[in-house]
Amino acid sequence: MRLKQITMIVALAVAWTSPVLAQQQKLPPGYTLNPTLMYKNVAQDPDGIWSANDLVPVGSPAQHPDIAIARVSTPAGEWILSQILGGCSMQSDCPFRLILKRSNGKAAKVAGGVLAEGGTAVLSADYSKIFTETYSGVETNPVEVPK
């Protein structure tokens, strides 16, 4: 009986982790962005990417979301991926915004969508798309770089 329980637990663990591993293998080459937790329980985004309306408290007791950030420098400028953590979908897909900061200091939101909490995003080498790991697979979002 105990062996059946262990076998069942192992089978469930493999079934649960296999989609995550499969998603990682499907990401194309490009500039990799792995957001890391930068700000906890924030009512205002120190980087100014998210408005106070985006950072609504959730849960019981109510708590403001956290923000994870990834940065990568390219010839086009610095790319900043900011992701809100907390209050995400039931599958832990959380909203992100991709910002391009040019060498002249001007910054613009160039893409948005969802990214699995703890997931990876890849910006295509030509800066035209961003690929994100989500609960249901890899999503592709267009990147609109201002001229």
N, C-alpha and C positions, 0 to 999 in steps of 0.2 A: 504493500500500500504506500509506504513512504517513497519508494522508488518511482511510483507513478506520479506522486505529487512533485517530486524534484524534476522529473522529465517534463511535466506540464509547465512548471515555472521556467525552465530553460527554454522550452519551445516558445512561450509567450515573450520572453526576453529577446530571443532571436527575431521573432516576428515584429517586435516593436522597434528594434534598432536597425533592422535591415533597410527600411525605407530611408532612414536618415543617412546611412552609409551610401546608399544608391544615389541619393541626391547630391552628395559631395562629389561623386565621380562624374556627374553630368555637367558640372560647371565648366564653361569654356575657358581658354587661357585669356589673360588680360591682367589688369591691375586689381589685386585682391584687397578687399576691405573686410577686416574682422573687428567689428565694434567691441569696445571694452567699456565697462561701467566707469563713468566719469563723475556723475552727479547723482546723489541719492535724495529722494523725497523733495523734489524741487517744485516750487510754485512759480518760479521765473527762470527761464533758460539763460544762464550766464553768457552763452554764445549768441543769443538773440535769434535762433533759428525757429524756435517754437514760441507761440504766444501763450499768455496766461490761460486763454480759453482751451488750448490744447493740453494743458497740464492740470486737468480737473482731478480732484481727489477721488479715489475709489476704495472699496473694501470696508471692512469693519474691524477695527476703527479706521476711519477714512485716512488715507495717506496719499500724498502726491506721487506721481510716477517718478521713476529714475530715468536717466538719460545715458545712453552708451554712444561713444564716438569712435569713428575710424577716420584716419587721414592718410592721404597718399599724395606725393608731389609728382607732377608730370610736366612736360614742356608746356602744356596748356595752362598750368597753374596748380593750385592746391585744391584737391577734392576732399570735401568733408561729408561723411555720412553720419547723420545724427538719427538715433533711433530711440523712441519712447518705449520704456519697459514698464509694465504694470497696466492692468485694465485692457490687455490685448485680447484677441479672439480666444476662444476656448482651445484652439490648437496652438496657442502661443505664437501666432503671427502678429508682429507688432509693427506699427507704422514707422517709416523712415523717410527722411528727406536727404537728397543729395545736393550739395551746394558746391559751386565752383567759385573759388576765390582767385582772381587774376593778380598778376604781379603789381598792377596799379592800385590794388586794394579793393577794387569793386568785387562784390560777391552777388551771386544770383542763384536762386533755386532752379535746378536743371532737371530734377526727376523726383519722383516719390512713389511710394507703394508700400508693400509689406515685406518683412523679413522675419524669419523664425528667430525667436529669442535664442541667442547663442549661435546663430547661423552666420554664413559667409556670403558676401556679395562680391561680384566681379564686374568691374568696369571694362568694357571692350577696349581693345588697343586703339581703335579709331574714335573713341569717346561717344559713340552713337547709341549705345545700349548699356543697361545695367542688368545683370542677371542675379537673382536672389534666391536663396534657399528658403522654401516655405514648407509648411506641413504637408501640402499636397504635391510638392515637387518644385522644380526650378521655374521661376517666373521671369519673363523678360519685360523690361520697361524701357520705353524710349528715353533718351537723354536729349534735351533741347538746349544746346549751347548757344548763348547769345553771341552775335557777331561783334 
